[in-house]
């Protein structure tokens, strides 16, 4: 009977109802559904810069707390992919343009 307590079940598929991804928005990066606001931007503001989710919603009034928290949850479920996007986005901004 105690063996059942220690059995590990297969991970459940986690859904993120506020997160979407389309090829024609943000190059297919995950975004908050119904917006063009990327999950990586939520991560940048909240986790990297230290803004609270409430402050982020005040700054971007088209977002809701539920959307922000789902974006953070999505990040923790897909950390490697979002971190890669953050790195690529940062590198793209720091490259000198050919027009300079």
C-alpha positions as CSV (number, residue, x, y, z in Angstrom):
1,X,0.0,0.0,0.0
2,X,2.8,2.5,0.8
3,X,4.4,1.6,-2.5
4,X,1.6,3.5,-4.2
5,X,2.5,6.7,-2.4
6,X,6.0,6.7,-4.0
7,X,5.0,5.8,-7.5
8,X,5.8,8.6,-9.9
9,X,3.1,9.3,-12.5
10,X,3.8,10.6,-16.0
11,X,4.0,14.4,-16.2
12,X,0.7,16.0,-17.2
13,X,0.5,18.2,-20.2
14,X,0.3,21.8,-18.9
15,X,-1.9,24.2,-20.7
16,X,-1.4,27.9,-20.7
17,X,-4.7,29.5,-21.7
18,X,-3.3,33.0,-22.0
19,X,-0.3,32.1,-24.2
20,X,-0.4,31.7,-28.0
21,X,2.1,31.5,-30.8
22,X,1.7,32.4,-34.4
23,X,4.3,32.6,-37.2
24,X,3.1,36.1,-38.2
25,X,3.4,37.6,-34.7
26,X,6.8,38.1,-33.1
27,X,8.4,35.5,-35.4
28,X,6.5,32.7,-33.8
29,X,7.6,33.5,-30.3
30,X,5.1,32.8,-27.5
31,X,2.9,35.8,-26.9
32,X,0.1,36.7,-24.6
33,X,-3.0,35.7,-26.5
34,X,-4.9,38.5,-28.1
35,X,-1.8,40.8,-28.0
36,X,1.6,41.0,-29.5
37,X,3.2,41.1,-26.1
38,X,5.9,38.4,-26.0
39,X,6.4,36.1,-23.0
40,X,10.1,37.0,-23.1
41,X,9.1,40.7,-22.4
42,X,7.2,39.6,-19.3
43,X,10.3,37.7,-18.2
44,X,12.5,40.6,-18.9
45,X,10.4,43.1,-16.9
46,X,9.4,40.9,-14.0
47,X,12.3,38.4,-13.5
48,X,15.3,40.2,-14.9
49,X,14.4,43.8,-14.0
50,X,12.4,43.1,-10.8
51,X,9.1,44.8,-11.7
52,X,6.2,43.2,-9.8
53,X,3.4,41.7,-11.9
54,X,1.1,44.4,-10.5
55,X,3.5,47.1,-11.7
56,X,3.7,45.5,-15.1
57,X,-0.1,45.6,-15.4
58,X,-0.1,49.2,-14.4
59,X,2.5,50.0,-17.1
60,X,0.8,48.0,-19.7
61,X,-2.9,48.4,-19.0
62,X,-4.0,46.1,-21.8
63,X,-2.6,43.1,-19.8
64,X,-4.2,41.4,-16.8
65,X,-2.6,39.8,-13.8
66,X,-3.9,36.4,-15.0
67,X,-2.1,36.9,-18.3
68,X,1.2,37.9,-16.6
69,X,1.1,35.0,-14.2
70,X,0.4,32.6,-17.0
71,X,3.3,34.0,-19.0
72,X,5.6,33.5,-16.0
73,X,4.2,29.9,-15.6
74,X,4.9,29.3,-19.3
75,X,8.4,30.6,-18.8
76,X,9.1,28.2,-15.9
77,X,7.7,25.3,-18.1
78,X,9.9,26.4,-21.1
79,X,12.9,28.1,-19.4
80,X,15.5,27.0,-21.9
81,X,13.6,28.2,-25.0
82,X,12.7,31.6,-23.4
83,X,16.2,32.2,-22.2
84,X,17.5,31.5,-25.7
85,X,15.0,34.0,-27.1
86,X,16.2,36.6,-24.5
87,X,19.8,36.0,-25.5
88,X,19.0,36.2,-29.2
89,X,17.0,39.4,-28.8
90,X,19.7,41.0,-26.7
91,X,22.4,40.1,-29.2
92,X,20.3,41.4,-32.1
93,X,19.9,44.7,-30.4
94,X,23.6,45.1,-29.6
95,X,24.9,44.3,-33.1
96,X,26.0,47.3,-35.1
97,X,23.8,47.9,-38.1
98,X,25.2,48.1,-41.6
99,X,23.8,51.6,-41.8
100,X,26.1,53.0,-39.1
